[in-house]
Amino acid sequence: MSADPHYDLIISGAGMVGASLALAVRQTGLRVAIFEKRPQALCAMPDAYERASLVAAGSGRFLQKIGIDVATLGSTVERMRVWDAETTGSIHLDAEEAGEAFLGHILENRRLEQALHAAFADQGVDVFYGREIRAAWADQEQIHISASGNGDSRNGESGDRAYRSALLAIAEGRQSVLRKQLIQAPIFHEAYGQDAITATVWMEKPHRNIAYQRFLPTGPLAVLPFRHDSAGHPRASIVWSARHTLARRLMQMDDAAFLAALHQAFGPQLGHFVRIGKRNSYPLSGLHSSRYIGDRCVILGDSAHGVHPLAGLGVNLGFRDVQALTESIQEARSRHEDWGGSSALRRYQRARRPDNLANVMACGTLSHLFSNRSRGLSRLRDMGLLGTGLLPPVKRFLIRQAMGLQGDYHATPHR
């Protein structure tokens, strides 16, 4: 390897979004490198919390195209049941009503990430574990990158090294340092006053591939169909969003008390919850960057936006970003343009900002709408859920939205 290796695309962050971008762009024939500050051994370890995501059907199709079969990694979601604890309003979303076999899959984040990483070598992606991009600066033709770390990559490098690329993609998560350094754009941030508690739970009855979400006055509770354990016992992945004080009390409970509180909050649909894995909690907020692009750099995924987990959009918006950026690069190449130049990056930004911003604001609005005891809002919620259930076109639209099949998401950049 040369002293100053050059790539067509360099990515900072090898989480689900960054890793999928590396594989998608590598399939177009470009030379790709990805930098991940975590050591390789840590990335290869199982996640003790078994944190999971709902990968919508549209995202699953994208992952299939880059060589990842989500059906082998997680549990199928065929139906969704949503209801309001304060009213009689409810809605049932079934994939078959939209002519589809399933809404998506519940996947453990770490398992999906590891499957993506396993494909790096086969696809020819250069991966640098244990190395972090500390600084970057651009000129008219390329972006120069300085990376440091302990040299835990399969390339066997250590110490500070310099690299060059036509484009730097930043997928480091919400606390991205490079976003602050290189984009320097105002950030919309809204604290929801809630923490999300996540865990794997075992229950008496099988989930039958149904995802449940109950809106409580203190925040939504999602019970998502997880794969059965090795003995065939039914399990679910929960995301319990609750106001800070309640969340702290729930986290302080022993397992038996927590499971009793969970049963009381959720109801009898799955029988009693009989066992729970390790619990994790984190504060919830909305986030959106007013700009996605800088000089030969771009942000995507949680580095650009963050939403409330109530709609299960999180990583799916990131996968849409990946598809749009890949298409922007391909379009620039077909036009013999510079894919790291401002024209190509502006097309990506125009394609993604409206969708992401709309979802950030919608999730925040839904959180406020359902997480209260106002009688007027209760009636409004009840009417909305009832009306949605009675109007087939609206219901089919919502099902396809939940599946990420808005026209099989194809990012056609605005000219």
N, C-alpha and C positions, 0 to 999 in steps of 0.2 A: 504494500500500500504506500502511496506517495506521501511526502511530508505534508501536503496540503490537498487532501482528496476532495474531489468535486462530485456533487450529486445533482440530479435533476430536482429532487425534492428531499428536504430534511424535515422530520417530524419530531417535536418535543412532546413526549408523553406516550407510553405504550399501553394505556388503558384500552377499554373496548372500542372507543371512538378512534383514537390514534392508531391502534393496531389495524382496525378495519380499513382506515384510509391508506395505510402502507400497502396492504394487499390489493386494494382496489386500483391504486395508481400503478403499482408494480405490474398489474395485468395489462396495462396499456403500453408496456415496454420501457418505461422510464426507470432510471436508476434511483433507488430509494434507500434512505437510511433513517433509522428511528432511534432516538435516545431516551432511555428510561433510567431515572435516578435510583430506583430500587435495585438491589442486587438480584441477579438471576435466581438465586436460591429462594429468596423471599417470594418472587413471582410464581415459583413452582410449588409453593406450599399451599395446602388447602386453607380456606377461610374459615376460621373457627366460628364466625357468626353466620356463615352460609347466606350472606346477603344476596338477594335475588332481584331480578327485574322482569317485567312483562315485556317481552320482545314481540311486538305486533306482527301480524302476518306479512305486512308489506316489508318490514325490516328483515323478517325471516327470508323473504325472497331475495332481497339484496345480499344477505349473508350467504345464501345458497350459491349465488353467482360468483362469490369470491372463495368458494370451496368449504364453507362451514355449514354443516347440516344440523340445524337447531333441534330437529326432532329427536336426534340421538343424545342430546345434552340436557333436555328438560322435559317438562310436563305440558301436555296440550291443554289449552283453554278453549272450550267449545261454547260456553255460555257465560254470561255475566248477570248477576243479580244485584241491583242497587235499590236501596230503600232508605227512607228517612225515619229515624227513631222518634221524631216528634209528631209525625203525621201519618196518614195512611198511604201516602204517595210512594210509588215504587215503579221500577222499570226493569224489564227482562230483555236482554240483548242476546240473541242466538245467531250464531254464524250461519246456520242453514237458511235463515230468513233473507240473508244477502247472497244466497247461492254458494256459500263457502263451507269448507269442512271445519274450520276452526278460526278463532279470533287471533290467536297467537300462542306463544309458549312462555311458561315461567322458567327462567334459567338462572342458575346460580352465577353471579357475576364472575367469580374467579374461574369457574369451569369454562365459560365462554372466552374469557381473556386468555386462558391457557391454550385453548384450541386455536385461537388466532395466532398466538406466539409459536405454536408448533408448526404452523404453516409458513413461518418466515423463511426457514432454511430451504424448503421445497420451492418457494416462489422466488428466492434470490434476494430477499430483503436483508440488508446489513443492519444488525441490531447491536446497540451499545448499551449493555446493562451497567448499572453502577456509575453512569456518567450523566452529568447534568449540563445543559447549555447555560452558561453564566452570562454571556453577553453576545450581542449581534449588531452588526452595522451594515448598511446597504450602500452600494453605488449604482450606477446606471445599468450594470450588467448582471450583478449577482449580490447575494447577501453573504457576509463573512461571519463565521460562527466560532466562538471559543467555548470549548467544552472541557470540564474537569471532572475528576472522579477517581475511583480506586482501580479502574481498569478491569471490571468484572465482565467484559464483553468477550464473545467468542473470538474477537479479533485480537485479544490479548494486549490491548493498549492500556497505558496508565499515564497519569500526569495530565497537564494541560495540552490540548491539541487544537489545531485550527482546521476548519472545514469551510467549503464554499458550496453554494447551491443557488439555483434560479429562484427558489421559493422556500420559505420556512413556514410550516404549519404548526400552530400551537394548540395542543390538546392536553393541557396540564391539569384541568379541573378548575374549580371556582377560585382558588387562591393563586392562580397563575402569576408568577413573578414576571415572566416575559411579556404577558399582556400589559402589565403596568409599565414596563420599560419601553416597549416598542409601539403599542397602540395608543396609549395615553389619551383615552377617550372617557368622557363622563359615563359613570355606571349607575343605572337605575337599580336600587336595592330596596326591598320591602320585607321587613321582618313580620312573620305571620303570628308571632306570639305562641308558637307551638313547637314541641319536639316530636320527632318521629321515633317510635320504639320498634325495632325490627327483631325478629327471632323466628326460629323454626319450631312449630308445635305439632304434637301428635294428638289425634282425636279418635273418638269412638267410631264414627261413621266415615266412609269414604267420601271424597269430595266430588266424585263423578265429573271431574274436569270442569267444575263451575268456579268462577271467580266471584267472590262476594265483596260488596262494599256497603257498609252501613254508616250513614251520616249521623253522628252524635252531636249534641250541643257543644261539646268540648273539642270536636274534631272528627274527621272520618277514620273509620277502622276498616282496613282491607284484609281479607283472608283469602289467600291465593293458592290454587292447587299446586302442590309441590310433589316431586316424585316420591313414591313409597320408599321406605327404608329397606335394607337388605333382607329383613324378615317379612316384608310385605305389609307392614303396618302403615296406615294412611297418615300423611303429614300435610301440613300447609305452611306457607310462608306468610307471616303477618307483618303489616305496616300499620301501627296504631299511632295516629297523629293526635296529640293531646296538648292542652295548654300546659305551660311550663310547670305550674305547681302540681297539677295532676300527674304529669309525666314523671316528675321527681319522686312522687309518692309511689307510683307504679314500679319504678326502677329500684326503690328501696325494699319492696316486698320480697318475701321468699317465694319460691316457685309455686307452692300450693296456693298462696294468697293471690298471686298474680293470675294464675289459671282460673281461679274462682271469679276474679274481677273480669277477666276476658270473657268467660262464659256469660256473665251477667250483661256485659256490654254488647255481646254479639247475638246471643240467643241460642235456641236449641237445634238449629239446622244440622249441625254436625255432631250432635251429642255433646258430651263433656270433653273438654281438653284435658288429656291425661298426663302429658309430659311436655317439657319445653327445653330447648337448647339454650345457648348463651344469648343473653339480651344485649342489644346495642342501642344507643340513642344519640340523636344529633338534632340541632336546632333547624327549623324550617324557614326558608325565606325565598323570595323571588329575586332574580337578578337578570339584568340585560344590559349589554354593552351598546352604547349609541353608535359605535363604529366597529366593524369586524376586520378592517384591513389597515395596513400600514405600508411602509416601503418594503416591498418584497416579503411581506409576512401577512399571515391571516390567522384568525382564531376561529375555533369551532367547538362544538360540544359544550360542556359545562364551563369552559373558559369564556364562552360568549353569552351563555344564557343558563338560567336555572329555574325550574318550576316546582310547584307543590306536587308531591307524589300522588295526589288523589286521583289523577286521571291516567297514571301509568305512562306518561309521555316521555319523561326524562331521557333515557338513552336513545329512544326512537327519534327524537328531534336531532340528536347527535348523528345518528345514522343518515338522516335526511341531509344534514350538512355535508357528510362525507360524499353522498351521491352527487350533490350539487357541485361541490368543489372538483370532484373527479370529472364531471361533465364540462365544467368551465375549462379545465386543463385540456381536455380532449378537443373542445371547440377551438381553443386558442391554437393548438397544434394544427388542426385542419385548415385554419386561416393563415398559418405560418406566422402567428403572433407569438410574443413572449408570454408564456403562461404565468410568469411571476410579475408581469407588468400591471400597471394600474387598470387597463381596460379589462383584462381577464378577471382581475380581482373584484372590480366593481360589478361585473355580471354576477359573480358568486354572491356578493353582498345584497344585490337587488333581489336575487332569487330567494334568499333565506331570511333576511331580517323581518319582512312582514309576517311570515308564518310563525317564526319564533316569538316575536313581540306579541302577536295576537294570543298565542298560547300561554305566555307568561302572564298576561293581563287576565285572560279568561280563568286560569287556574286560581289566581289570587281572588278574583271576584267570587268564584264558586266557594272557595274556602270561607270567605266572609259571609256569603249568603247562607251556608248551611251550618256554620259554627256559631249559632246564637239561638236565643229563645224568643225572639220577637214574634208575636202572633201574626202580624201582618206578613212578615217574611215567610212564616210557616205556611200560611194559606197560598202565598205565591209559589213556594216550592211544591206544595201539593198539587196545585193546578198545572204547574210545568211538567212534573213527572207523569201526571195522569194524561195530559194532552199529548205528551210524547208517545205514551203507550198506545193511544187511540189513533194516531195518525201514522199509517204505515210508511208513507214516503219519508217522514221525519225520522221514524225509527230506523229505516234502512240506511238513511244518511248517517245517523249516529253510529250504527254498527260498522259501516265502512270507515268512519273516522277512527273508531276504536281499533280497527284493524290496520290503520295506516295505509288505507287503499284509496286515498283521494285521487282517483284516476291512476292508481298504481304509481304513486308519486314519481313524477318525472319532472325534474327541475328544468323548465324552459326559461332561460334567463330573459329578463325584459331588456329590450334593446334601448 
